[in-house]
Amino acid sequence: MIVVCLLAVGAFLSGSLMFSYWLGLVLKKNITSVGDGNPGALNLWKASGMKFGLIGIVLDFMKGYAPVLLFMDYADGYAIVPLALAPIAGHAFSPFLRGKGGKAIAVTFGVWSALTGFKASLVYAVTMAILVAIFRLLIKGAFPSRQADALQVVAGMAVVGAYLYGWKYAGPILGVWLGSIILLAYTHRVELTRIMRAERERRR
């Protein structure tokens, strides 16, 4: 248990490394003043272009992928849950930004790629692409783009849960999924709350 706790702390610190934010500072760009203020790779892309945005995405992916891949052999059963969720939580609540962090999408892809040999992350990516197409064709203009993105992220993770359950993944993996969707809902809470408020207004 002590070993798992130490590894989880290491995974949390890995996730908390705000590479995109720091790279933006090196480029003399404060990406928290761009777009929605998220210190992640998408705003680095917006502020500094595709090349640096892609570098940010890869770094954010790796800080979830590398610790889980390296550490999961030391965690049996449900001990994998805190270990796998730690990088996502680290990005969402980075101590390097005084407890504030990013949306944790890329690091979530990294975690699920390590846990399932890229299977669940591929399902997530395909689902997200399908949801983007559906929103553009059928629900165009129903939500502002940031709110639509948030809905796609959380709904996509819900589909991943259905995939994991359907393919009979073990309880610990389903526990990681539950934690993942809760964390993603939290990091997108502002947009999701606006959707719910708009829906309540529409029904009145």
Secondary structure by P-SEA (a helix, b strand, c coil): caaaaaaaaaaaaaaacaaaaaaaaaacccccccccccccaaaaaacccaaaaaaaaaaaaaaaaaaaaaccccccccccccccaaaaaaaacccccccccccaaaaaaaaaaaaccaaaaaaaaaaaaaaaaaaaccccccccaaaaaaaaaaaaaaaaaaaaaaacccaaaaaaaaaaaaaaaaaaaaaaaaaaaaaaaaac
